[in-house]
C-alpha cells in the first residue's frame, strides 16, 4: 500500500539530509508527501532554496500519515524558539506514527518531550547537549542511526543509512547499500540502462505528446 508521509520544515533546514529518503518514498514506495510548517510563508533552506509548505500544522491529522520526517537544521535556534513547532510536536505524544529526525532535529523532539522515554542519537554538539535542561541526557546513545519504538534518529552525515532505516521501518524493501553506487554499479553492463518494450513505448508516446504540443505540464 502506498505510504503517506509528512515532512516538517523550518528555517535553515537541510534538504540533503532527507532527499534520499523522500525521493525513495515517492519513486519506490509510490508514496505521497505533504510538507508542513508553522505558516505558508517561504522558508529558506540551509543552502538558500525558498520552500513553501503546502499545509500548516492545524491541518495535520496523525492517523492519515505513516511517518513524520524532520530534517536537520544548520541553525536550529529559530525553529527551536518557534512555539508553534514545539506545540505541534507535543500533540504527537502517544501517537503510533513513525517519527524520523536527523542531525539537530532531535533537539525539537526533546523540547516537545518526545524523547523522555526514548534512546536517541543526533548530530548536536556535546557541549550544547549537556547544558540544555530539556535534553534527556541519560537517553543519548552515540550511534549513526538508532530506532527506539516509533522514533528513528540519526547523525547528519548518516543520511543514507537514515533513509534505509526509515524505508525498512515502513515496510519498503531495499538493499542496505542501495545508496552506495560503487557497491552495485561498476561494469559497462551495469551502466547500460534498458526499458522493457512496453516501458519504451510509454516513454516515446509521452515524448510525442510533448513534441506535438499536446502536453505541456
WOJO-V113235 format. One record per residue. N is the residue number from 1. RES is the residue in one small letter. SS is DSSP state (~ for helix, > for strand, _ for the rest). OMEGA is omega in whole degrees, 0 to 359 (NA if undefined). BURIAL is b if it has 9 or more other C-alpha atoms within 8 Angstrom, else e. Layout:
n->N res->RES ss->SS omega->OMEGA burial->BURIAL
n->N res->RES ss->SS omega->OMEGA burial->BURIAL
This chain:
n->1 res->x ss->_ omega->179 burial->e
n->2 res->x ss->_ omega->181 burial->e
n->3 res->x ss->_ omega->175 burial->b
n->4 res->x ss->> omega->189 burial->b
n->5 res->x ss->> omega->173 burial->b
n->6 res->x ss->> omega->175 burial->b
n->7 res->x ss->> omega->179 burial->b
n->8 res->x ss->> omega->179 burial->b
n->9 res->x ss->_ omega->184 burial->b
n->10 res->x ss->_ omega->183 burial->b
n->11 res->x ss->_ omega->176 burial->b
n->12 res->x ss->_ omega->178 burial->b
n->13 res->x ss->> omega->184 burial->b
n->14 res->x ss->_ omega->174 burial->b
n->15 res->x ss->_ omega->184 burial->b
n->16 res->x ss->~ omega->187 burial->e
n->17 res->x ss->~ omega->181 burial->b
n->18 res->x ss->~ omega->188 burial->b
n->19 res->x ss->~ omega->172 burial->e
n->20 res->x ss->~ omega->181 burial->b
n->21 res->x ss->~ omega->186 burial->b
n->22 res->x ss->~ omega->178 burial->b
n->23 res->x ss->~ omega->181 burial->e
n->24 res->x ss->~ omega->179 burial->b
n->25 res->x ss->~ omega->181 burial->b
n->26 res->x ss->~ omega->187 burial->b
n->27 res->x ss->~ omega->182 burial->e
n->28 res->x ss->_ omega->184 burial->e
n->29 res->x ss->_ omega->182 burial->b
n->30 res->x ss->_ omega->183 burial->b
n->31 res->x ss->_ omega->178 burial->b
n->32 res->x ss->> omega->184 burial->b
n->33 res->x ss->> omega->170 burial->b
n->34 res->x ss->> omega->180 burial->b
n->35 res->x ss->> omega->184 burial->b
n->36 res->x ss->> omega->175 burial->b
n->37 res->x ss->> omega->181 burial->b
n->38 res->x ss->_ omega->176 burial->b
n->39 res->x ss->_ omega->177 burial->e
n->40 res->x ss->_ omega->175 burial->b
n->41 res->x ss->_ omega->178 burial->e
n->42 res->x ss->_ omega->179 burial->e
n->43 res->x ss->> omega->182 burial->b
n->44 res->x ss->> omega->175 burial->b
n->45 res->x ss->_ omega->182 burial->b
n->46 res->x ss->_ omega->181 burial->b
n->47 res->x ss->_ omega->170 burial->e
n->48 res->x ss->_ omega->175 burial->e
n->49 res->x ss->_ omega->176 burial->e
n->50 res->x ss->> omega->186 burial->e
n->51 res->x ss->> omega->178 burial->e
n->52 res->x ss->_ omega->177 burial->e
n->53 res->x ss->_ omega->177 burial->b
n->54 res->x ss->_ omega->177 burial->e
n->55 res->x ss->> omega->174 burial->b
n->56 res->x ss->> omega->186 burial->b
n->57 res->x ss->~ omega->182 burial->b
n->58 res->x ss->~ omega->176 burial->e
n->59 res->x ss->~ omega->184 burial->e
n->60 res->x ss->_ omega->175 burial->e
n->61 res->x ss->_ omega->189 burial->e
n->62 res->x ss->~ omega->184 burial->e
n->63 res->x ss->~ omega->181 burial->e
n->64 res->x ss->~ omega->186 burial->e
n->65 res->x ss->_ omega->178 burial->b
n->66 res->x ss->_ omega->186 burial->b
n->67 res->x ss->> omega->171 burial->b
n->68 res->x ss->> omega->182 burial->b
n->69 res->x ss->> omega->176 burial->b
n->70 res->x ss->> omega->177 burial->b
n->71 res->x ss->_ omega->175 burial->b
n->72 res->x ss->_ omega->187 burial->b
n->73 res->x ss->> omega->179 burial->b
n->74 res->x ss->_ omega->175 burial->b
n->75 res->x ss->_ omega->187 burial->e
n->76 res->x ss->_ omega->188 burial->b
n->77 res->x ss->~ omega->179 burial->e
n->78 res->x ss->~ omega->180 burial->b
n->79 res->x ss->~ omega->183 burial->b
n->80 res->x ss->~ omega->183 burial->b
n->81 res->x ss->_ omega->169 burial->e
n->82 res->x ss->_ omega->187 burial->e
n->83 res->x ss->~ omega->178 burial->e
n->84 res->x ss->~ omega->177 burial->e
n->85 res->x ss->~ omega->184 burial->b
n->86 res->x ss->~ omega->178 burial->b
n->87 res->x ss->~ omega->178 burial->b
n->88 res->x ss->~ omega->181 burial->b
n->89 res->x ss->~ omega->178 burial->b
n->90 res->x ss->~ omega->181 burial->b
n->91 res->x ss->_ omega->182 burial->e
n->92 res->x ss->_ omega->181 burial->b
n->93 res->x ss->_ omega->180 burial->e
n->94 res->x ss->_ omega->179 burial->e
n->95 res->x ss->_ omega->180 burial->e
n->96 res->x ss->_ omega->184 burial->e
n->97 res->x ss->_ omega->175 burial->b
n->98 res->x ss->> omega->179 burial->b
n->99 res->x ss->> omega->183 burial->b
n->100 res->x ss->> omega->184 burial->b
n->101 res->x ss->> omega->185 burial->b
n->102 res->x ss->> omega->175 burial->b
n->103 res->x ss->~ omega->182 burial->b
n->104 res->x ss->~ omega->183 burial->b
n->105 res->x ss->~ omega->175 burial->b
n->106 res->x ss->~ omega->176 burial->b
n->107 res->x ss->~ omega->179 burial->b
n->108 res->x ss->~ omega->178 burial->b
n->109 res->x ss->~ omega->181 burial->b
n->110 res->x ss->~ omega->181 burial->b
n->111 res->x ss->~ omega->179 burial->b
n->112 res->x ss->_ omega->178 burial->b
n->113 res->x ss->_ omega->185 burial->b
n->114 res->x ss->_ omega->179 burial->b
n->115 res->x ss->_ omega->182 burial->b
n->116 res->x ss->_ omega->181 burial->e
n->117 res->x ss->_ omega->181 burial->e
n->118 res->x ss->_ omega->167 burial->b
n->119 res->x ss->_ omega->184 burial->b
n->120 res->x ss->> omega->171 burial->b
n->121 res->x ss->_ omega->180 burial->b
n->122 res->x ss->_ omega->175 burial->b
n->123 res->x ss->_ omega->181 burial->b
n->124 res->x ss->_ omega->178 burial->b
n->125 res->x ss->_ omega->185 burial->e
n->126 res->x ss->~ omega->180 burial->e
n->127 res->x ss->~ omega->179 burial->e
n->128 res->x ss->~ omega->179 burial->e
n->129 res->x ss->~ omega->187 burial->b
n->130 res->x ss->~ omega->185 burial->b
n->131 res->x ss->~ omega->180 burial->e
n->132 res->x ss->_ omega->187 burial->e
n->133 res->x ss->_ omega->184 burial->e
n->134 res->x ss->_ omega->178 burial->e
n->135 res->x ss->_ omega->177 burial->b
n->136 res->x ss->_ omega->192 burial->b
n->137 res->x ss->~ omega->181 burial->e
n->138 res->x ss->~ omega->180 burial->e
n->139 res->x ss->~ omega->183 burial->b
n->140 res->x ss->> omega->175 burial->b
n->141 res->x ss->_ omega->183 burial->e
n->142 res->x ss->_ omega->178 burial->e
n->143 res->x ss->_ omega->177 burial->e
n->144 res->x ss->_ omega->181 burial->b
n->145 res->x ss->> omega->182 burial->b
n->146 res->x ss->> omega->173 burial->b
n->147 res->x ss->> omega->174 burial->b
n->148 res->x ss->> omega->183 burial->b
n->149 res->x ss->_ omega->183 burial->e
n->150 res->x ss->_ omega->182 burial->b
n->151 res->x ss->> omega->175 burial->b
n->152 res->x ss->> omega->177 burial->b
n->153 res->x ss->> omega->182 burial->b
n->154 res->x ss->> omega->171 burial->b
n->155 res->x ss->_ omega->188 burial->b
n->156 res->x ss->~ omega->184 burial->b
n->157 res->x ss->~ omega->176 burial->e
n->158 res->x ss->~ omega->184 burial->b
n->159 res->x ss->~ omega->177 burial->b
n->160 res->x ss->~ omega->178 burial->b
n->161 res->x ss->~ omega->176 burial->b
n->162 res->x ss->~ omega->180 burial->b
n->163 res->x ss->~ omega->181 burial->b
n->164 res->x ss->~ omega->180 burial->b
n->165 res->x ss->~ omega->180 burial->b
n->166 res->x ss->~ omega->178 burial->b
n->167 res->x ss->~ omega->178 burial->b
n->168 res->x ss->~ omega->181 burial->b
n->169 res->x ss->~ omega->179 burial->e
n->170 res->x ss->_ omega->178 burial->e
n->171 res->x ss->_ omega->179 burial->e
n->172 res->x ss->_ omega->184 burial->b
n->173 res->x ss->_ omega->174 burial->e
n->174 res->x ss->_ omega->176 burial->e
n->175 res->x ss->_ omega->178 burial->e
n->176 res->x ss->_ omega->181 burial->e
n->177 res->x ss->_ omega->187 burial->e
n->178 res->x ss->_ omega->181 burial->b
n->179 res->x ss->_ omega->177 burial->e
n->180 res->x ss->_ omega->187 burial->e
n->181 res->x ss->~ omega->182 burial->e
n->182 res->x ss->~ omega->182 burial->e
n->183 res->x ss->~ omega->184 burial->e
n->184 res->x ss->~ omega->176 burial->e
n->185 res->x ss->_ omega->179 burial->e
n->186 res->x ss->_ omega->184 burial->e
n->187 res->x ss->_ omega->176 burial->e
n->188 res->x ss->_ omega->179 burial->e
n->189 res->x ss->_ omega->178 burial->e
n->190 res->x ss->_ omega->186 burial->b
n->191 res->x ss->_ omega->173 burial->e
n->192 res->x ss->_ omega->188 burial->e
n->193 res->x ss->_ omega->186 burial->e
n->194 res->x ss->_ omega->176 burial->e
n->195 res->x ss->_ omega->169 burial->e
n->196 res->x ss->_ omega->181 burial->e
n->197 res->x ss->~ omega->181 burial->e
n->198 res->x ss->~ omega->178 burial->e
n->199 res->x ss->~ omega->178 burial->e
n->200 res->x ss->~ omega->180 burial->b
n->201 res->x ss->~ omega->179 burial->e
n->202 res->x ss->~ omega->179 burial->e
n->203 res->x ss->~ omega->183 burial->e
n->204 res->x ss->~ omega->176 burial->e
n->205 res->x ss->~ omega->178 burial->e
n->206 res->x ss->~ omega->179 burial->e
n->207 res->x ss->~ omega->181 burial->e
n->208 res->x ss->~ omega->177 burial->e
n->209 res->x ss->~ omega->179 burial->b
n->210 res->x ss->~ omega->180 burial->b
n->211 res->x ss->~ omega->182 burial->e
n->212 res->x ss->~ omega->182 burial->e
n->213 res->x ss->_ omega->181 burial->e
n->214 res->x ss->_ omega->181 burial->e
n->215 res->x ss->_ omega->184 burial->e
n->216 res->x ss->_ omega->184 burial->e
n->217 res->x ss->_ omega->NA burial->e
